């Protein structure tokens, strides 16, 4: 099994942002507000680098 580095995205063209822990739709994950911009997508007058300006990140939601 191979893994894709977070900054390269998947073979389907999904680009992951630095704050994403997994690709969208991965079992056991979900959308959450970006902790860096509090969901606004902006820090000051620039786009948030953690969420790519979306205000959302993908993170794990279930325990093991």
Backbone as a printed PyTorch tensor [residue, N CA C, xyz], in Angstrom:
tensor([[[  0.8460,  -1.1780,   0.0000],
         [  0.0000,   0.0000,   0.0000],
         [  0.8870,   1.2340,   0.0000]],

        [[  0.5650,   2.1960,  -0.8500],
         [  1.3550,   3.4210,  -0.8990],
         [  0.5410,   4.5710,  -0.3260]],

        [[  1.2250,   5.5700,   0.1680],
         [  0.5360,   6.7370,   0.6830],
         [  0.9500,   7.9540,  -0.1180]],

        [[  0.0620,   8.9340,  -0.1680],
         [  0.3160,  10.1630,  -0.8860],
         [  0.6520,  11.2510,   0.1190]],

        [[  1.7660,  11.9540,  -0.0480],
         [  2.0660,  13.0610,   0.8560],
         [  0.9390,  14.0850,   0.8440]],

        [[  0.6840,  14.7060,   2.0060],
         [ -0.4260,  15.6330,   2.1410],
         [ -0.3970,  16.7710,   1.1270]],

        [[  0.7620,  17.2700,   0.7770],
         [  0.8220,  18.4360,  -0.0890],
         [  0.6610,  18.1080,  -1.5750]],

        [[  0.6230,  16.8220,  -1.9460],
         [  0.4930,  16.4680,  -3.3470],
         [ -0.9390,  16.1830,  -3.7590]],

        [[ -1.8220,  15.8580,  -2.8460],
         [ -3.1890,  15.5330,  -3.2040],
         [ -3.2990,  14.1140,  -3.7210]],

        [[ -4.4840,  13.7220,  -4.0620],
         [ -4.7190,  12.3600,  -4.5190],
         [ -4.6170,  12.2710,  -6.0310]],

        [[ -4.7290,  11.0610,  -6.5210],
         [ -4.6820,  10.8640,  -7.9600],
         [ -5.9240,  11.4270,  -8.6410]],

        [[ -7.0070,  11.6680,  -7.9000],
         [ -8.2200,  12.2380,  -8.4650],
         [ -8.1320,  13.7460,  -8.6150]],

        [[ -7.0230,  14.3530,  -8.1920],
         [ -6.8510,  15.7920,  -8.3400],
         [ -7.2440,  16.5940,  -7.1200]],

        [[ -7.5730,  15.9500,  -6.0230],
         [ -7.9250,  16.6560,  -4.8060],
         [ -6.6690,  17.2340,  -4.1870]],

        [[ -6.6590,  18.5460,  -3.9840],
         [ -5.5030,  19.1840,  -3.3680],
         [ -5.7780,  19.3400,  -1.8820]],

        [[ -4.9100,  18.7810,  -1.0720],
         [ -5.0530,  18.9050,   0.3640],
         [ -4.3750,  20.1830,   0.8310]],

        [[ -4.9870,  20.8280,   1.7970],
         [ -4.4010,  22.0040,   2.4230],
         [ -3.5590,  21.5580,   3.6070]],

        [[ -2.6360,  22.3980,   4.0750],
         [ -1.7740,  22.0140,   5.1880],
         [ -2.5310,  21.5550,   6.4360]],

        [[ -3.7160,  22.0860,   6.6950],
         [ -4.4750,  21.7110,   7.8810],
         [ -5.2490,  20.4110,   7.7520]],

        [[ -5.3610,  19.8690,   6.5320],
         [ -6.0990,  18.6270,   6.3150],
         [ -5.3030,  17.4330,   6.8120]],

        [[ -6.0100,  16.5220,   7.4820],
         [ -5.3820,  15.2950,   7.9560],
         [ -5.6270,  14.1350,   7.0040]],

        [[ -6.6000,  14.2840,   6.1020],
         [ -6.9460,  13.2230,   5.1570],
         [ -7.7000,  13.8270,   3.9820]],

        [[ -7.9000,  13.0120,   2.9410],
         [ -8.6790,  13.4390,   1.7900],
         [-10.1590,  13.4830,   2.1480]],

        [[-10.9370,  14.3800,   1.5350],
         [-12.3810,  14.4020,   1.7720],
         [-13.0010,  13.0420,   1.4670]],

        [[-13.9160,  12.6220,   2.3040],
         [-14.5970,  11.3480,   2.1160],
         [-13.9080,  10.1590,   2.7470]],

        [[-12.7450,  10.3610,   3.3440],
         [-12.0510,   9.2620,   4.0080],
         [-12.8690,   8.8170,   5.2140]],

        [[-13.1460,   7.5190,   5.3600],
         [-13.9070,   7.0590,   6.5220],
         [-13.2450,   7.4910,   7.8340]],

        [[-14.0780,   7.9110,   8.7740],
         [-13.5820,   8.3400,  10.0780],
         [-13.1100,   9.7750,  10.1150]],

        [[-13.4030,  10.5400,   9.0540],
         [-13.0210,  11.9490,   9.0140],
         [-14.2360,  12.8100,   8.6970]],

        [[-14.0860,  14.0960,   8.8980],
         [-15.1500,  15.0290,   8.5750],
         [-14.6140,  16.4430,   8.5280]],

        [[-15.4640,  17.3530,   8.0850],
         [-15.0830,  18.7620,   8.0260],
         [-15.1830,  19.3890,   9.4070]],

        [[-14.2800,  20.3120,   9.6750],
         [-14.3200,  21.0960,  10.8960],
         [-13.8630,  22.4950,  10.5400]],

        [[-14.1710,  23.4490,  11.3940],
         [-13.6960,  24.8070,  11.1760],
         [-12.1940,  24.8670,  11.3530]],

        [[-11.5520,  25.6440,  10.5360],
         [-10.1070,  25.8200,  10.6310],
         [ -9.7890,  26.5270,  11.9430]],

        [[ -8.8780,  25.9620,  12.7360],
         [ -8.5530,  26.5920,  14.0120],
         [ -7.7150,  27.8600,  13.8660]],

        [[ -7.0480,  28.0300,  12.7340],
         [ -6.2020,  29.2080,  12.5500],
         [ -7.0040,  30.4650,  12.2180]],

        [[ -8.0440,  30.3170,  11.4010],
         [ -8.8470,  31.4860,  11.0010],
         [-10.2560,  31.4540,  11.5900]],

        [[-10.5450,  30.4600,  12.4130],
         [-11.8670,  30.2870,  13.0270],
         [-12.9920,  30.1820,  12.0010]],

        [[-12.6920,  29.5890,  10.8630],
         [-13.7070,  29.3440,   9.8510],
         [-13.9550,  30.4910,   8.8880]],

        [[-13.2280,  31.5910,   9.0250],
         [-13.4600,  32.7340,   8.1320],
         [-12.7580,  32.5640,   6.7850]],

        [[-11.7030,  31.7690,   6.7430],
         [-10.9390,  31.6070,   5.5080],
         [ -9.9040,  32.6960,   5.2940]],

        [[ -9.8370,  33.6430,   6.2210],
         [ -8.9180,  34.7690,   6.0780],
         [ -8.2010,  35.0360,   7.3890]],

        [[ -6.9720,  35.4430,   7.2700],
         [ -6.2140,  35.9440,   8.4120],
         [ -5.7730,  37.3430,   8.0050]],

        [[ -6.3770,  38.3240,   8.6160],
         [ -6.1370,  39.7020,   8.1930],
         [ -6.7300,  39.9100,   6.8170]],

        [[ -5.9020,  40.3660,   5.8820],
         [ -6.3880,  40.6300,   4.5290],
         [ -5.9910,  39.5380,   3.5360]],

        [[ -5.3640,  38.4570,   4.0340],
         [ -4.9270,  37.3790,   3.1430],
         [ -5.6820,  36.0900,   3.4260]],

        [[ -5.6740,  35.1910,   2.4540],
         [ -6.2830,  33.8740,   2.6330],
         [ -5.5080,  33.1040,   3.6850]],

        [[ -6.2210,  32.3250,   4.4720],
         [ -5.5940,  31.5080,   5.5100],
         [ -4.7560,  30.4160,   4.8490]],

        [[ -3.4800,  30.3140,   5.1970],
         [ -2.6390,  29.2800,   4.5900],
         [ -2.9490,  27.8680,   5.0910]],

        [[ -3.5680,  27.7480,   6.2520],
         [ -3.8630,  26.4310,   6.8230],
         [ -5.0070,  25.7370,   6.0880]],

        [[ -6.0450,  26.4890,   5.7290],
         [ -7.2170,  25.8930,   5.0700],
         [ -7.3250,  26.2800,   3.6020]],

        [[ -6.3920,  27.0750,   3.1070],
         [ -6.4330,  27.4940,   1.7090],
         [ -7.5470,  28.4720,   1.4120]],

        [[ -8.0610,  29.1340,   2.4550],
         [ -9.1160,  30.1190,   2.2660],
         [-10.5230,  29.5700,   2.3130]],

        [[-10.6740,  28.2790,   2.5840],
         [-12.0130,  27.6840,   2.6230],
         [-12.6920,  27.8330,   3.9710]],

        [[-11.8930,  27.9910,   5.0250],
         [-12.4380,  28.0590,   6.3780],
         [-12.6840,  26.6890,   6.9780]],

        [[-12.4110,  25.6190,   6.2050],
         [-12.6670,  24.2540,   6.6620],
         [-11.4270,  23.3990,   6.5040]],

        [[-11.2850,  22.4360,   7.4010],
         [-10.2330,  21.4260,   7.2930],
         [-10.8820,  20.0580,   7.4190]],

        [[-10.1860,  19.0320,   6.9570],
         [-10.6440,  17.6570,   7.1060],
         [ -9.8010,  17.0170,   8.1960]],

        [[-10.4820,  16.4680,   9.2240],
         [ -9.7400,  15.8610,  10.3200],
         [-10.4420,  14.6060,  10.8120]],

        [[ -9.6940,  13.7980,  11.5400],
         [-10.2460,  12.5740,  12.1100],
         [-11.2900,  12.8960,  13.1650]],

        [[-12.3990,  12.1360,  13.1340],
         [-13.4660,  12.3870,  14.1040],
         [-13.7720,  11.1860,  14.9660]],

        [[-13.1930,  10.0320,  14.6560],
         [-13.5260,   8.8560,  15.4540],
         [-12.2880,   8.2710,  16.1080]],

        [[-12.4950,   7.6730,  17.2230],
         [-11.3990,   7.0240,  17.9430],
         [-11.2110,   5.5970,  17.4940]],

        [[-10.1990,   4.9800,  18.0280],
         [ -9.8790,   3.6470,  17.5750],
         [-10.3710,   2.6180,  18.4730]]])
